[in-house]
């Protein structure tokens, strides 16, 4: 379209109310750089402004042919008809352009036609251009002369005011957070908090396209107070979560809290507080399923539901395969709104139109030379039509550092889209040695390399030595990679280097997994908490995206495990690592150095079967490495859990392998005597219902226990009769 000219968007409104012209001002007018939005983004913004202002649904129809309009916005009447109003968008990319009466001339024939058809009783001109009062009067008079009964003109000043006063609008059209200084939208305190939450995503917002998944997330959070943003890597989960978090900051008494996993959520959670927004990124593990995360969710999910009842909100994100792996382990303790999928938002499901706009925005805002853009332009439609297209691929296509070895052909570009990880690994390997070392340093520091940290730290020294470089070279290389591979992030207090996108972490993990020297560098330099969650020994069951450690590195790994602190939550991670990620050889090496590891306490578990300490003890028993005193304590522990918690999930090979024949006989006799006491648990469960548990699922554990015990005493009629009596105690 021509700027300010015929390419317009129509809005049809049924008996549209007078739009509020005297909203409460929030300060002096400030330029939000609306001219940088682009036509499509301004069209979306105009639609959302009208929806927010009119408090009614606005539907958009692309490429409408009616009256030469680019789009039609419909507001549905109570009778279900669409009529009585049109809105026309006028956009310019010139910052100083002012709206003139002549800008309306090209629309006059269409206006007359719309009036004749009864579709312009109300007519709104909405533009990013500044509108003088005298011009607004002239335009309204001209519209009346053309037959419009209720003419309105809204310019950049009006748009700025609406943006500043509506948090919901900013959630639906988040690009406004990328327009100029945040303090022009928010007060300085909230602006600082928002900047910390958005971090390096502020640049992303300048090219961000609100998708249907984004709008679904806004609606679902409003309705349910909790959502799970689910999708593959690089589909925009964290961006949507950050946008939702920022909008919460704008209400009085509101606070957004970003948590690194469910354990961090517990540490930051005050059960007496209300109006809090908790954002848990990678809720079930960043690159692999974290069993300790799942166990924590199992224990706190009832309290999450209680917190929601007090007005708190929760946004969780997860890669799809990780959540699918977590679901069976969560079982009945999963949140009901996740089980029925009402609060799950599929972030990766993009329409072709959304993919086209994302691709256009990134290439337009990128640093590719004009010749490159000309060569690839014929293939962009095919790229946007590719089902495996994701927003991160669009960003890489716009950055010349990622495409230096990509040809201009359709086949080469499609391969770039279809095999992103393979290509990314190749790109990293082709970087200069100093740049690879800089990325290794960020990786070893778990994507949180403190800016201006001491270059004499162990990580700096290890990386510099491994790559044969000077520390000063690494410092310079970090700045050279800024905005392409890494970015600066902040929490308002500390500043650090982090990877531009999580997929870079995945690619670098693959490089390290294939390079023994790099794997050793990681083991020596990484914090023990990262080793426990990201490493697996060769010989164990392979774990997706884990760093494989070869046998010649087992002694180094075993010594590093000695650094793990003796704390209940930390011990849980250590036990889980030793249970499933350490090879037999590595486990033996560690136990030689730390024979008292079995004396360490782990945190409590919903079920003994989930307790990694039990799994580790069973494994050590098979290897002949478990002290008999520790083994004999298991019988007492199992009795206690069955009596107090009705935990029958101990009936696994791992737990029962710790019982000798006499233990099993004595335990079976004890269980038979215990059966009449089971029904006493019903009153305790009923007392919890309505306080911290969902009534529908409160008796799931009770039912499971009865089912498991019936299987044990299948040939004992008296025992079965006792258990069936207990079944009648809970509500149907």
N, C-alpha and C positions, 0 to 999 in steps of 0.2 A: 504494500500500500504506500501511498504518498504520505509523508509526514503531515499529520493534521488534516488529512484529506479523506478520500472516499472509502478506503479500507476501514470498515467500522464493525462494531459488534452491536447487535440489537438486543434489547431487553424487553420482554413483554410482561406486563404486570397487570393483574386483575384488580381494578379499583384500588390502585396503589395509594397508600396513605401519604400524607404530606411528609416528606423526609425531614428529619430534624436539622434545622439550619442553625440552631443556637445551642449546640452541645457545649458542655463545660470546657473552657479552654484550659490547656495544661502548660502554658508558657508561650514564649515568643515563637513565631513561625521559624522553622529551621529547614534548610534544604536537605531532603533525604536522598538526593541524587536519583529521583524517580526516572530520569531520562536514561539511566544505565540499565533499566530493567529489560528492555526489548519488548516488541509488540506482544508476543505470546504471554510473557509474564505479567505485563500490564493488563492484558485481557483477563487473566485469572484473578489478578488483584481486584479489578473492577467488579468482577462477578461476586467475589467474596465480600467486598464492601457493600454491595447491594443486598446480599443475603444477610449480612450482619445488621445492616441498617433497617431493613424491612422485616427482619425476624421471620423469614419465610424461606422455603427451599428455592434455590435458583438452579435450573437445569440448563446445561450448555449443549448446543447442537453445532458441531463444527461444519464449516464449509456450506452453510445454508445459502440457497440460491434466491431466497425471498428478498426482493428489493436491493439486490447487489450487496447484501450484508455478509460479512465474514462469519458471523455466528449469531445465534438467537438465544437469549436468556428468557426462560419462561418461569413465571411464578404462578403456581396453581391456585385457582379459586376454591372456595368451599364446595362449589357445585362440580368441580373437576374440569372446568374450562380454562382456556388460556386466552386472555384478551386484554384490551384497554390500556396498554402501555408499551413503550419502547424506550430503550436507553442506547445511546450511541457513544462508543469509546473513541476518543481522539488522542493519539499518542505521538510524541516527538522524541527524537534522540538528541535534540539540541537543548542544552541546559537553560538557555536564556529566552527561549521562544515563549511568546505570550499569545494567548488565544485571541482570535479576531472574528468579527462577525462573518467575514468572507470565508472562514473555514467551514461554515455551515452550508455555503452555496451548493456544493456538490451533492448534498443530501436532500435538497428541497424537493426534488421530484419524488424521491422515495417517501418523504414525510407526507406529501399530499396523498400518495397512494395508500399509505398506512392509515391516515386519518379516514380516508374514504372506506376502508375496510374495517373501521372501528378498532384499530390496533394502536392508536396514538393519542388516546384521550389524555394520558400522561406521557410526557416525553422528557427524558433525562439526558443531558449531555455531560459526560464525565471524562475529564482529561487530566493528564499530568502537567499540562501547561498552566502557568499562572493566569488567573482570570481577574481583570479589573472590574470594579463594581459597575462602571458605566457600560463596559462590554457585556456584562451579565444582563443588564437591563435591556440592551439592544437585542441580544439573542432571545430573551424571553418574549419581547414584543414581536420579533419576527416569527417565532414559533406560534404565537397566538394568531398572527395574521395568516399562517398556514393551516389553521384549524385546530391547533393543540389547545386543550382546555387547561392543563396543569403542566406548564413548562418549568424545568429546573436546569441549572447550570452549576456543576461542581468542578472546581479546578484543583490544582496541586495543593493549595492551602487546606481545602476541605479534606483531601485524602490524607495529608499529614496529620491533621487533627484526629481523624478516625483511627489511623494507625496507632497514634500515641495513646488513645483511650481504650482500645480494645485488645486485651490479651488473646482472646479467642481468634481474632482476625490475624494476629501475628502468628498464632499456632497453625492456622490454615494456609497462610502465605508467608512462610518464614524467611523469604528473601529479604524482607524489610530489615532483618537483623544484620544484613550485609551491606546496608545502604548508609554510609557515613558513620558518624560517631554514635555509639549506643546511647550516650547521655542525651541525645536529642529525642530519644524515644522513652527512656527510663530516667529516674533520678540517678544521681551519681553512685549511690550505694548499690542499688540494684543493678546498675550498669556494670559495676565492677564484678558483682557476683555472676552476672550473666556471661561476661567475657571469660571468667574463669571456667564456667561450665562448658561454654562453647569451645574454648581453647582454639586450636588451629582450625576448627570447623567454620570459623567466620568466613574464610576464603571460599569454603565449599558452598556456603549459602548464596554467594554471588552468582552461582550457576545452578542452584538447586531448583528442581522441578517438583512441585507438590503432586504426588501420585495419588491414585485412588487408595492405595494402601496407607498412605500418610493420612488422608482424610478419614479413613476407617479407624485408624489409631486414635485420632482426636475424638471421634464419636464414641468409640468403645471405652476409652478411659473415662470420659464424662459419665457414661452409663454404668460402668462396672467398678470403677476405682482401681482396677488392676488389669494389666495387659501383658502378654508375652509376645514380643516382636520376634518372629521366627523367620529365618532365611539363611541362604548360603553366604559365605564370606563375600564382602564387597557389595552387598545389595542395599546398604544404607540403614541398617538397624540402629546403629549408634547415633547416626545423624538425627533420625526421627526422635529417638529417646532424648537427645540433648535439646532439641527444639521444644519438646513437651516440658522438659525440666525448666527451661528458661521462662516459659509463660507462667509457671507457678510462682516464680519469684516476685511477680508484679502485684500480687494481692497482699493486703495488710496482714501481718502475722504469718505469712507463708514462708516456707523454707524448703529448698531443694537440696537433697543430700545424695551424692554419688558414692556408691559402695563398691568395693573390690571384693565381690563374692558375698555369700550369705553370712559368713563369719563376721565380716566387717559390718554387715547390716545389724547383727546382734549388738556389736560394740557401739553403734551410733544410735540405736533405737531406745527411745524413752517411752515406755508404755502409757505414760500419763499425758503425752503430747498429742495434739491434734493438728490437722492442716499441714502435715508434712508430706513431701513427695520423695520417695525413695527410688533411685535409679540404680539397678543392679545389672551391669553389663556382663555378658558371658556368664549368666547365672548358674550354669551347670558345668562350667569349665571353659577356658579360653580356646584351646585347640583339641582337647580330649575330655572325655567324661571324667569329672573329679568326684570320686566316691565320697570324699569328705564333704563336698558341697551337697551332694544328694542327701547324705545323712543329716546334715544341718537343716535342709529344707523339710525333711520328714519331721524333725523335732519342733520346728517353729511354724509350720504352715497353719496350725490352728490359731496361733497368736497373730499371724498376718491377717487372718480373717477378722479377728477381734479388733485389730488396729484399723482395718478398713471401715468397720462399723463406727469408729470414732472420727471418720473423715479423712484419714490418711490415704494416700494413693501410692501405687507401686507400678513401676515399669521394669520388666525383665527382658533381656535380650538373650538369644541363643542361636548358635548355628543349628541348622535342622538336624544333622546327623547326631549331634551331641544330645539334643533334647530327645530324639527317638531312642537313643541309648539310655537316657535317664528315666524315661517313662515307666518301663517295667519295674525299675528299682523303687520308684516313688510309690507305685501301686495305689492303694486306697488313700494314701496320704497326699496325693497330688491335689492341687486346688480344684474344686468342682468346676470352676469356669474354664480351667485348662482341660479337664477331662471331657467336657461337652463342647470344647473348642469355641465357646462364645467369646472368650477374651483372648483368643489367639489371632494375631494379625500376620498374614503371609506377606512379608515385605518384598519378596523377590518376584512376585507375579506382576509384571509390567505389560501394559498395552503397547501395541506398536507405535501409537502416537506418542506415548510417554517416552519410549526409547528414542524416537526421532528427535524429540525436543531436548532430551538429555545429551544426546550426541552433538546436536547443533550448539548448545550452550557451551559445552566443554571445548569444542574445536574453536569456536569464536573467541573464547576467553583464553585459549592456550597460546603457546609461543611458537607454533608451527609457522614456517615461512609461507608467503603467499603462493609460491610455486607448488609446494606440497599440497596445499588446500585445493588448488586447481586440479592436480593430478588425481586426488582421491575423491573429489566431489561426485563423479559419476557412480561411485560404489557405496556412497553413504546410505542410500535407501536399503541396499542389500544388508549392510551391517546392522542397521536398526531393525531389520526384519528377522535377524538371527535370534533364535530362541534363547541362546546362551549368553546373549548380551547383558552386561551388568554395568551399573554406573561407574565403577572403578575402571573398567575398560575404556570408557569414554574419556576419563581423565587422562589415562596413559596415551590415548591417541592424540590428545591435545598437547602433549609434552614431548618435545623433540628428543629428549634424552632416552625415551622408551622406544622410539621408532627409527632410530638411526640405521638399523639393518633390516627394516621391514620394507618390502617392495611396494610399488604402487598398484600392483595387479589386484584384481578382485580376490583371487585365490590366496594371496599372501595376507591381505587384510582380514579375510574370513578366518584364516588360521590364527591370526593374532587374537581374534575374538573367541574362537573355539578352544584354544589351548593356552589360556592366560598364564597358568603356573609354569608350564614348560618354557614359554617365551620369557617370563620374568626371571627364571633361573638363568637363562642364557644372557639376559641383559646384565644381571649382577656379575656374572662371571667375566663379562667383557669390560667391566669397569677397571679403571687403573687400580693397581695394587693398593695404593694408599686409600682409595675410596672403599675398596672391599674391606680393608682393615677398619675404617671408620664405621662401616655398617656392623662389622663383627663386634666392635666396642659397644655400640648401642644394644646389640643383641645380647651380649654377655651381661649387660646391666639391666636385662629384662625390660627393654624398651623404655627405660627411665634413667637416662644418663644425665646426671645433674650438670647443668651448664656452669662453666668456670670451676668445676670440681678439680681437686688436686690431680695434676697429671702424673704424680708419683704414686697414685693408688695402685693396688695390685692388678686391677683389671687393665689399666692403661699400660702398665709395664708388661703384662703377659701378652697383650695384643701387639704392642710395638715389637717385642722380641720375636713373636711368632711370624710376623710379616717383615721383619728386618727393617724397621722404620724408626724414626725419631718421634718422640711424643709431640713435638711441635708440628710435625707433618700431619698427625692425626687431628689436631685442633683445627688446622687450616682446612682439612678435607671435610670436616663436619660442616663448616660454613658453606663450602662449595656444594654440598649435597642438599642444603636447605631448600625446602619447598618441592623438591623433586622426589627424594627418597625418604628424607626425614624432615621433621618440623619441630619448632619450639612449642612447648606446652607449659601450662602453669595451673596451679590451684589457687592462685592469689597470694601465695607465700613463697613457694619454691618454683624454680624454672628448670626445665629439663628438655633434653632431646628425646624424641620418640619417633617411631616409624610413621611415615605418612599414612600408611594403611596396614591393617592386620595381615593382608595377603603377602606383604613383604616379609613378615615374620615367618609365614609358612614357607615361602620360597627359600629364605635363608636357612631354615631348619633342614630343608632337603639338601642344600649344599653341604651343610655341616655333617648330615647323616652319611653322605657319600665320601667325606674327607676325614680319615682317621685323625690327621693332625688337628683339624678344626674341632673334632669331637673332644679331643684331649684338652684343647684350649678352653672349650666350654666347661668341661668338668672342673678344671683347675680354677677358672675365673668366675663362674656363675655362683650366685648365692645358693646355699643348700636348699632353700624353699623351691627354687626353680628346678634344681636337680630332682627333687622328689616328685615333681609333677610333670617333668618333660623328658626324662631319661628312661630307657629300658635296656636291659642287658640282652645281648645276642644269646639265643637259647631259650628265652622266655617267649610267651605268646606275643607276636608282633602287635604294636599299638599304633594306630593311625597317627601320623605326624610327630611321633616321638623320636628322640635322638637315640639311635642305636649305638651301644657301647660294646666294643669288641673285648675279647678275653684278655688281651695284653694290657687293657686299661682298667681291669677289675681292681687291682691293688690301689690305684689312684682313687677310684670311686669309693672303695671301702673306707679309705682314710678320710675322704671328704664327708662321709656320712657320720663320722665321729663329731663333726661340728654342729650337728643337729641338737638344739637345746632341749632340755628335759622339762617340757610343759605338756599338759594333757592334750590340747589341740594339736600341738606340734608332733607329739608322740603318735597321734592318730595317723598323720601323714607318713611318718617313718614306718609304722607297722604295715601300712598299706603298700608302701614301696617294697619292703622286704618280703611281703606276702606274694606279690604278683609281678614285680618288675626286676627284682634281683635274681640272678641265676644261682644255682646251687653253689657254685664255686665262690661267687661274690658273697653270698650269705654266710658261708663258712668263714671266709676271710673277715667279715665284719664281726661275727660272733667271737672270733679269737681275740679281737681287740675290745669288744664290749659284751662280755658274757652276762652282765646284769641287765641287759636290755629288757628282759621279761619282767623285771621289777618296776619298770616304768608304768605310770598310770595313763590310760587314755580317757577321753571324755565318754560319758554315758551314751548308750545307743538304744534306739527303738527296739532293736532285736539283736540277740547274740550272733545271729547268722550274718549280720552286717558289721560286726565288730572285727576290724582287721587284726587285732591282737590275737583273737581266737584262731583266725586263719593262719597267722604266722606260727602260732604254737603248734597247730596241726601239721604244718609243713616241717617245722623243726623236729617234731616227733618222728615223722617218716624218715628224716635224715639222721636220727639218733642224736640230736643236738639239744633236746629239751630236758632240763632238769626234772626229775621225778616229782619233786616237791611242787613245782608249778603245775604239772599235769594233774596231780591229785586234788588241787584246789578247784578244778573245773566242775566236779560233781556238785560241790557246795554252791558254786555260782549259778549253775543251771537250775538247781532246786529253788534258789532264791528268786530268780527271774520268773520261773513258772508260777510260784506262789504269789508273788507281788504284782507281776505285770501280765500274767497269762501268756507269756512268750513261749510258743511252741515251735517257733521257727528254728530252734536249735537242732531239729531233727534232720541234720545234714551229715554227709559223710565226714566233713572236716571236724565237726564237733564230736561226733560219736567215735571218731578215730582216737580221741583222747581218753576214752573209757576202756579200762581193761574188763575182762569178762565178769569179775566179781562186782565191779562198779555198776555194770549194766543191770545185773540181777537186783542189787540193792535199790537202784534208782527206779526200776519198774515196780517193785513192791511199794516204794514210797508214793509213786504216782497213783497207784490204785487206791491208796488211803486218802489221797488228796481230792479225788473227784467230787465228793459231796460238797466241798467248800467252794467249788467254782461259781455257783449261782450267787454267792455273796458279792461278786464283782459288779452285778447288775446295778445295785444302788449307787455305787461309786461312779459308774458311767453316766447314769441319769443325772447325777449332780453336776457333771461337767457339761452336759448338753446345754447350749444356750450361753455358756460362759466363754469357752475357748474352742469348742468343737462344733462341727456341723451335725445336726441331729440325724440326718440321713446316713451318715457314714460312721457315727460314733460307735456302733456295735459291730463294725467290720472285724476288728481284732478278736472280739469275743466269739463271733461265728467261726472265724478261722481256727481258733484254739479248739473249739468243740469238734470241728471237722477233723483236725489233725489227731486228736485223742481218740475219736471213733475209729480211725484207721488202725491205731495201735492196739485197741482192745476189741477188734472185730470179732473175735471168737469168745468174748467174755460177755454173756447176756446180762449179768447184773451191772457190769460197768456201762454197757450200752444203755440200759434203762436209766441209770443215774444221769448220763449225759443228755438223754432225750428229755428228761425232766428239766434239766438246766436250760434246754432250748426254749421251753415254754415260759421262761422268766423274762425274756426281753420282748419289747413291743414288736408286733408283726410288721 
